[in-house]
Amino acid sequence: MPFDEMRLEDGSVRAPYLEVAKWLEGVTSAQLERRRAEAELFYRRGGITFAVYGDAQGEERIIPYDIIPRILAAQEWAKLKAGLEQRIKALNAYLADIYGPREILKAGIVPPDLVWRNPAYRPEMAGLAVPHGIYIHIAGIDIVRVDGDDFYVLEDNARTPSGVSYMLGGREISIRLMPELYGAHRVAPVENYPNELLATLQSAAPRNATKDVTAVLLTPGQFNSAYYEHSFLADKMGIELVEGSDLFVRDSVVFMRTTEGPKRVDIIYRRLDDAFIDPLVFDPHSMLGVPGLFAAYTAGNVTLANAVGTGAVDDKVVYSYVPDMVRFYLGEEPLLKNVPTWRCRDPNDLAYVLDHLSELVVKEVHGSGGYGMLVGPHATGADIALFRDKLKADPTNYIAQPTLSLSTCPAFVDMGIAPRHVDLRPFILTGADGIRIVPGGLTRVALRAGSLVVNSSQGGGTKDTWVVES
Amino acid sequence: MLSRTADSLFWLSRYVERADYLARVLEAAARLSALPKAYGSGTNEWESAVATAGCTDLFRKFYETPEAANVIHFLAFSEDNPSSIKSCLEVARNNARAVRTAITSEMWQTINGAWLELPQMAAKATDPDSLMDFLDWVKEISLRFDGSGYRTMLRNDAYWFARLGIFIERADNTARILDVKYHVLLPEHAAVGGGIDYSQWAAILRAVSALTSYHWVYRQGLQPWLIADLLILNQQMPRSLASCYGAIAANLERLSSAYGRHGESQRLARSILVQLENNRIEQIFQSGLHEFVTGFIANNNRLGAAVATQYLS
């Protein structure tokens, strides 16, 4: 039995869920169904949609939303928050190091080829001082639980993590549709996230910027799967939502085209991958970027958030070294646990993985979105055989982890209220004036019975996450 | 604000306004064509509806003779016609999505809601009665969109560009009706008189929702030169050319004072407005109603181009 966050195996209810359990006893399926339908309408009418690539049918879909909130006690959150702060400091220090003095390589802690052969490592960034030394202004660190004590990090997302609009949308729905339950708790607010994000971005402006700095959000455009989120955040921050063609660079300074003529831009919150930001330096075919942007960046005239080359920590082998980074850079013991990871690049690990495929989860080193992975216990013989061949052909491209028994939370599904597996993506903001984390984050839930895959591209849904003072 | 944002706001309003206008044109045509054939007007109402919508050439690519079914389909639902009501609402919604941050949630919900409802509404409009329901729905969307903008938008450049779009489109629409129907307003035609003329005149007024206004302004039966006066020169009539230009000039003034810079579009709008203010309907008839209207449409297009050059690119 997986750990259920509401109900322990002996049937008793865990303290943070007392009110929810009471409420669930009093509410009918019809009432829940009505609220679920209203929540869906809220998303649909608001245009809070995402696009599934390669799906001709549904250009725009909504993410299923489960109206039963997930609860974290304030003490649990405090512990998690401290761990997240520690981890983001270490990740940032690692990036400053690999693009700088490379101490961690010299110390023999991280193998050098994990840096040099990592496709997300950007040699153009080597030796470059980024504004305030901050690389990862916005991170999403995926967390899972297997028991009531520990939090495990599943992966670090340091490129352009998305999902925060669903966190905020979920809260809006809770307040509107579940007032009686919401009112029975002291829920820590998340609604200030856009303000926190704006403050973070502004604090990270280049040192030579004038006092009245201009930040913009750079989107690939309205056909991007996360376009709603881009427009939502720009709106809530009161900054312009720009596309590449709205910006231009003159004398290594970035300007946007406005109705009043060119206006200088100091900070770009870019939701565009490294490869596309500047066709002069990276992918020359990119129509989404801004020619000359990288030159303006290296001249220190604009801040990019996140910095270029942060993807070098998203790698799943690099992930396995994060606890070592915490010890190396901070001299502390990691507060958050890593999922034990077999690096298939290591022959001993590979041999073990090949012997235990039916028990393990095998992931591509650079994979994301729940694609290209093998969940051993749920896989067919043919899938396992296929992965065996893949592993043998290119072991460095894979890691393996034990199949974690992810915690469950009550969810409202077709058959009624049932436990479903969840994870949590808190959003960590790092500015020149410190780290900010709004309490909670985005809970993703695998709505199919027994499924462990919570990704929205694979039928996952979301839940509101309440950090509750007792 | 971003030039691209201003451009999308401007076109978003234009397309919503155009959808509203097309709904009115179709309504007026349906009404006229329902008159007994005995009136024998000799004009094909469906043909002039296509002309009034400004898409005669495109229509001919798809159909031989304009008649109720194909004109209704072409102007309301066709995907081949970039100016059909359906296309207008789709383009408007795409523009709205591109400038989601520049419009209020009320405006967004109206236009996005319309886009979501559109397939069902269109599927239902199969007979004349439900066509009227569909056209009413379209007019209601534009009222709600316009009204939510008026009630909820900040009074800044975003609002002024959106308003500019409405009024430039509206002026164009009113001028087009006059362009297609000018002959029924001419004095020599009026001499013929008769019920059919009354219906034609009333249809023109209905298409710009001004039939009741006419009676309040002139307190007499329909007279063609007074209809022209109402639609061209009357400042009180919200769809008249003079009234549209009053609004256009005012919105351009607000932009120029906010930006601290005057340009070609302010000069052009001012000069068109002054011409309208200093004109009299007798003069317009003397020098040719048709020439006047053709000249106005060209000027209005020139202004649209000047706004684009000055602000939108």
Interface residues (C-beta under 8 A of the other chain):
Chain A: R44 R45 G46 G47 Q222 Y227 Y228 S231 F232 A234 D235 E240 L241 V242 E243 S245 D246 M256 R257 T258 T259 E260
Chain B: M1 L2 S3 R4 T5 A6 N94 R97 A98 R100 T101 S105 W108 Q109 N112 G113 L116 D157 F161 L255 Y259 R261 Y311 L312 S313
